[in-house]
Amino acid sequence: MPGENLTRIEAQERKALISVSSYDVTLDLTQGAETFLSTTTVRFTASAGASTFIDAITRNVHSVLLNGVDLEPTSVSDGVRIQLDDLSDNNILTVVADAMYTNTGEGLHRFVDPVDGEVYLYSQFEVPDSRRVFAVFEQPDLKATFTFTVTAPDYWQVISNSPTPEPVATGVGTATWSFETTPILSSYVTAIVAGPYVAWHSELTSSDGRVIPLGVFSRASLAQYMDADYVFDTTRKGFEFYEKAFAYPYPFTKYDQMFVPEFNAGAMENAGAVTFTESYVFRSKVTDAQRERRVVTILHELAHMWFGDLVTMKWWNDLWLNESFAEYISTLATAEATEWHGAWATFASTEKSWAYRQDQLPSTHPIFATINDLDDVQVNFDGITYAKGASVLKQLVSWVGQEQFLAGVGQYFQKHAYSNTELTDLLTELESTSGRDLAEWSALWLETAGVNTLRPEIETDSDGVITSFAITQTAIAEYPTIRPHRLAVGFYNLHEGALIRNHRVELDVAGEKTRVDELIGLSRPDLVLLNDDDLAYAKIRLDELSLQTAIDHLAAIEDGLARSIVWGSAWDATRDAETRPRDFVRLVLGNIATESESTTLRTALNQLVLTAKLYVAPSFSPEAVAHAATELWALARNAAPGSDEQFQFVKFFAAVASSAEDLAIVTGLRDGSVALDGLEIDTDLGWDLLTALVANGVAGEAEIAAALAADNTATGAQSAASARASIPTAEAKAAAWASLVDTDRASNLIVRATTAGFQRSNDDALLQPYIAKYFEVVKELWETRSYQIAATLITGLYPAGLASQELRDATQAWLDTDPEPAALRRLVVENLAGVDRALAAQAKDSD
């Protein structure tokens, strides 16, 4: 992996030397299971006599022809780069090479469907992986046009950025697809998807009158579950919303959406050819939270067609703007253009929670981060890039005005279409439309790290009338910036069983203490909520009376967004070891029964499980877990039949079930002797129940094998891998470890599933030996695996569930002696931060 790095200085030097006009890429996908033939012809200008390199990760380079001169491949190629010397003003380079398929979700991923044996391919090029498929100047500011020609089995679908042409037979059982030339693009948003995908087609009319063909694709074995009409409907709503909001028509000629196997992320914004994880093809019942997330993801990727694909960052330090904009605008579109009107409550529960957690890690960084090389990009693809950036943009919109913000964005697209930009280019347009000077805003919010904490200071007289109200703002010593905030303060009082807001004031908060004199003279309410309506990016605290009200009556708050803010505040205080973890367990179990926001429900239940297992003091943890299981089962039995709440309570009950009584219920649910009205034990829920039984020693290999035989699918294989790794024996943990560490054959999602099962254990003794083993192999894993696999292993094999002083000491000892490489060190530092928080929370719980 280190040999594949590219520094920003190298990219700047190359950009100064060359300008690329076009790529002609010919791929032969009929060469076997390991490699494919890649032929690339690049036309580019250069400073006469200059030297540079082109990126090409290959198995073999057959020929390199530069301006009619054959170069010796073994002399100019090291398998990662091809050296190009003595360039002319105008250059033509042709590279013929064997490129390699991957099973890591990087480059051109190859998957064999266990259901029917068919092969499916898809590309994933962000950040630096188009070079795994064709020779390319791999940096976003060297844009060019691309002409793809692909030879593949004649019964396949082949999709790229341009409309799919009619294939021409070129051999027995093979055909060639010759695509039209694309508009000017960065290489990381080009795409090749190929295989016997099932296709659904539709169309829409763009705001400029063009008819835009639409396509949805999935594997044949999943086609029965693909709700293409819903995807088309959501897409149409997104097109209408964005074309109106941006005052700029869709910039490409068609829009295909492919749901592909073993995808590492949620989706990827390839121009006109978006790829999505197959977890968005719902073969079993899923939570409403996941259904809503799919809508947000569809709209997120569609937003990138303008912000990212049409106009692209010059270098990866502006990646945050690309992702933050799409995250913000897709939430706005979801809330205003779809049936998911509670999207901002979801945003508060997920994105902001993620941002606050990431921003409190030792590895936090400014939104506008220093990106020195590709390794920096990979590790900075995080909650700051996505969630904090989107939260700050939301705050910016509140400050400059939504109409002015969107007008500035529209001007930005008009001025910079098909080119590359920097942050200042967008801020210039926003200053123009809003009349605001954004220099100070940028310096305070984008160029500094850390999150502020806001607390109410309230004084009352003997009658409960407020005599003084102030908001204090603090920052930690490492990141001491005090920032301006636009926020609201809400007063909530109990009335006929409901906790209702009866007063709200919106104001600017600045400095370490802001007086709010307009609240003087009002009666102190039952609950004071800072940052009501979630306008600001800041952690908030509840005063003592408000916290007690939340513990007793959080469920009585009628507004879903307000509930999510209170949930988040209580959780953050628990993570910061300011309140007892057992109080948080009580808060969740006492208020979750009527939570109607699916994502808020899922988030709170995940936090409940983490708290009971890791944050509650070890001497009380078994009791807390048992209590959670008992209460979750009671909640499931009392929930509305067939409801999202019933489904989630059952899933989380299975996750914490450990007593003989609980496991008997799990067994009964699985074999049908225990039933809940409206609850179907479908394939995926069946796996959840089986894995719970396996992890507790009630079921084992025989049951796993039988379940896999009944579900011989990719998802079944992943579930089986996770279940096997969760078997509570030393032999099973050793086998799981060996399958990941001693070999490098497992695909990316099998690796992910196996690490999840490996972590699952009710017996610390099973994971104890892996403290030492982890640090024996961590550096080798980093050096020998691709980034995606290495990062999964370094996080997934760390025995975080131990949360012990021994684990903390061993981690710190490794960090003290291994200062490099920085990207690996960051992952380990983040692992340690989780242990530190758990230990601090346990200490608070013991007070």
Sequence and secondary structure as in RCSB ss.txt:
>XXXX:A:sequence
MPGENLTRIEAQERKALISVSSYDVTLDLTQGAETFLSTTTVRFTASAGASTFIDAITRNVHSVLLNGVDLEPTS
VSDGVRIQLDDLSDNNILTVVADAMYTNTGEGLHRFVDPVDGEVYLYSQFEVPDSRRVFAVFEQPDLKATFTFTV
TAPDYWQVISNSPTPEPVATGVGTATWSFETTPILSSYVTAIVAGPYVAWHSELTSSDGRVIPLGVFSRASLAQY
MDADYVFDTTRKGFEFYEKAFAYPYPFTKYDQMFVPEFNAGAMENAGAVTFTESYVFRSKVTDAQRERRVVTILH
ELAHMWFGDLVTMKWWNDLWLNESFAEYISTLATAEATEWHGAWATFASTEKSWAYRQDQLPSTHPIFATINDLD
DVQVNFDGITYAKGASVLKQLVSWVGQEQFLAGVGQYFQKHAYSNTELTDLLTELESTSGRDLAEWSALWLETAG
VNTLRPEIETDSDGVITSFAITQTAIAEYPTIRPHRLAVGFYNLHEGALIRNHRVELDVAGEKTRVDELIGLSRP
DLVLLNDDDLAYAKIRLDELSLQTAIDHLAAIEDGLARSIVWGSAWDATRDAETRPRDFVRLVLGNIATESESTT
LRTALNQLVLTAKLYVAPSFSPEAVAHAATELWALARNAAPGSDEQFQFVKFFAAVASSAEDLAIVTGLRDGSVA
LDGLEIDTDLGWDLLTALVANGVAGEAEIAAALAADNTATGAQSAASARASIPTAEAKAAAWASLVDTDRASNLI
VRATTAGFQRSNDDALLQPYIAKYFEVVKELWETRSYQIAATLITGLYPAGLASQELRDATQAWLDTDPEPAALR
RLVVENLAGVDRALAAQAKDSD
>XXXX:A:secstr
 GGG  BHHHHHHHHHHEEEEEEEEEEE  S SSEEEEEEEEEEEE TT  EEEE   SEEEEEEETTEEE HHH
HB SSEEEE S  SEEEEEEEEEEE BSSSSEEEEEE TTT  EEEEEE TTTTGGGTS B  STTS BEEEEEE
EEETTSEEE SS     EEEETTEEEEE     SB GGG   EEES EEEEEEEE TTS EEEEEEEE GGGGGG
  HHHHHHHHHHHHHHHHHHHTS   SS EEEEEETT SSSEE  TTEEEEEGGGS SS   HHHHHHHHHHHHH
HHHHTTBTTTBEESSGGGHHHHHHHHHHHHHHHHHHHSS TTHHHHHIIIIIHHHHHHHTSTT   SS    BHH
HHHHT STIIIIIHHHHHHHHHHHH HHHHHHHHHHHHHHHTTSEE HHHHHHHHHHHH    HHHHHHHHSS  
  EEEEEEEE TTSBEEEEEEEEE  TTS     EEEEEEEEEEETTEEEEEEEEEEEE SSEEE GGGTTSB  
SEEEETGGG S SEE   HHHHHHHHHHGGGB  HHHHHHHHHHHHHHHHTTSS HHHHHHHHHHHGGG   HHH
HHHHHHHHHHIIIIIS TTTHHHHHHHHHHHHHHHHHHS TT HHHHHHHHHHHHH  SHHHHHHHHHHHHTSS 
 TT    HHHHHHHHHHHHHTTSS HHHHHHHHHHT SHHHHHHHHHHHHT SSHHHHHHHHHHHHT   S HHH
HHHHHHHHH  S HHHHTTHHHHHHHHHHHHHHHS HHHHHHHHHHSS GGG  HHHHHHHHHHHHH    HHHH
HHHHHHHHHHHHHHHHHHHHH 
